[in-house]
Amino acid sequence: MAVPVDISPVTLEQIPLIQDRRFDLRDVFGNDAPVELELGIGKGRFLIQQAETRPQTNFVGIEWASRYYRLVAERAAKRGLSNLRVLRDDAGKVVRDNVADKSISVLHVYFPDPWPKAKHNKRRLIQAPFAVEAARILRDGGLVRLATDHEDYAVQMEQVFRDDPQFDQTFRAIGDEAPEGVTNWEVKFRREGRTIHKFEFTRKPRESA
Ligand SMILES: C[S@@+](CC[C@H](N)C(=O)[O-])C[C@H]1O[C@@H](n2cnc3c(N)ncnc32)[C@H](O)[C@@H]1O
């Protein structure tokens, strides 16, 4: 039986309580609405806008930086958003250790830190093991949406998901072709005239046993 979990508001002290098991994020909300997960939410512009305009969908955001996490938690509370939760932790670790199989309908990863120095590339979130975890947590037909302004990371993230047999690529756009999004970093990068890369991959249906 599913054990209800309350992760809102999550304080740093509460996090260890949920770190030792995987849980279905749907249980957090007490309803069966689809859950979308954003990793590295920054100041939360995208997540809050989505939660406000799509009340029939639940949203969870994971953010490492305490100040951003607190800012988004405060903004969500002020707006009384019952379909939004934020968690302060390492996104890759939470996905791997805490998110249940087939529990997510859309995984959003926008402008993840590019770790541009070659010796730091291994710290990038989007690597082959991450795609395996994404395939595990997404329900059949679920989506991964990715954006970056970093050319080398764009090549890497597209290749990682193309190489994973659980995904089909369903969208790619670069520069002017890329539809405008609303994350804080996208707004800033567009003003600076940077080239933005966007990708979408669809999780293939699992073969029935
Ligand atoms: C470049 S910003 C992009 C923020 C947001 N996605 C946007 O597009 O406006 C990257 C964000 O990811 C967060 N971040 C970096 N590493 C992280 C990790 N391991 N787990 C969770 N968040 C992380 C950073 O604190 C920062 O808020």
The ligand as an SDF file (V2000), in Angstrom:
LIG
                    3D

 27 29  0  0  0  0  0  0  0  0999 V2000
   21.2230   27.6260  -14.9380 C   0  0  0  0  0  0  0  0  0  0  0  0
   20.0590   27.4710  -13.6740 S   0  0  0  0  0  0  0  0  0  0  0  0
   18.5390   27.1570  -14.5470 C   0  0  0  0  0  0  0  0  0  0  0  0
   17.3180   27.3500  -13.6810 C   0  0  0  0  0  0  0  0  0  0  0  0
   15.9710   27.1220  -14.3880 C   0  0  0  0  0  0  0  0  0  0  0  0
   15.8420   25.7830  -14.8760 N   0  0  0  0  0  0  0  0  0  0  0  0
   15.8090   28.1090  -15.5130 C   0  0  0  0  0  0  0  0  0  0  0  0
   15.8660   27.6960  -16.6860 O   0  0  0  0  0  0  0  0  0  0  0  0
   15.6110   29.2880  -15.2310 O   0  0  0  0  0  0  0  0  0  0  0  0
   20.4450   25.8610  -13.0230 C   0  0  0  0  0  0  0  0  0  0  0  0
   19.7050   25.5750  -11.7380 C   0  0  0  0  0  0  0  0  0  0  0  0
   19.9350   24.2290  -11.3560 O   0  0  0  0  0  0  0  0  0  0  0  0
   20.2450   24.1930   -9.9680 C   0  0  0  0  0  0  0  0  0  0  0  0
   21.0550   22.9940   -9.7430 N   0  0  0  0  0  0  0  0  0  0  0  0
   22.3250   22.7910  -10.1120 C   0  0  0  0  0  0  0  0  0  0  0  0
   22.7230   21.5710   -9.7520 N   0  0  0  0  0  0  0  0  0  0  0  0
   21.6540   20.9830   -9.1580 C   0  0  0  0  0  0  0  0  0  0  0  0
   21.4260   19.7130   -8.5720 C   0  0  0  0  0  0  0  0  0  0  0  0
   22.3890   18.7970   -8.5430 N   0  0  0  0  0  0  0  0  0  0  0  0
   20.2150   19.4540   -8.0470 N   0  0  0  0  0  0  0  0  0  0  0  0
   19.2350   20.3910   -8.0780 C   0  0  0  0  0  0  0  0  0  0  0  0
   19.3860   21.6060   -8.6100 N   0  0  0  0  0  0  0  0  0  0  0  0
   20.5750   21.8850   -9.1450 C   0  0  0  0  0  0  0  0  0  0  0  0
   20.9870   25.4860   -9.7180 C   0  0  0  0  0  0  0  0  0  0  0  0
   20.9800   25.8500   -8.3370 O   0  0  0  0  0  0  0  0  0  0  0  0
   20.1800   26.4550  -10.5740 C   0  0  0  0  0  0  0  0  0  0  0  0
   19.0610   26.9490   -9.8880 O   0  0  0  0  0  0  0  0  0  0  0  0
  1  2  1  0
  2  3  1  0
  2 10  1  0
  3  4  1  0
  4  5  1  0
  5  6  1  0
  5  7  1  0
  7  8  2  0
  7  9  1  0
 10 11  1  0
 11 12  1  0
 11 26  1  0
 12 13  1  0
 13 14  1  0
 13 24  1  0
 14 15  1  0
 14 23  1  0
 15 16  2  0
 16 17  1  0
 17 18  1  0
 17 23  2  0
 18 19  1  0
 18 20  2  0
 20 21  1  0
 21 22  2  0
 22 23  1  0
 24 25  1  0
 24 26  1  0
 26 27  1  0
M  CHG  2   2   1   9  -1
M  END
$$$$
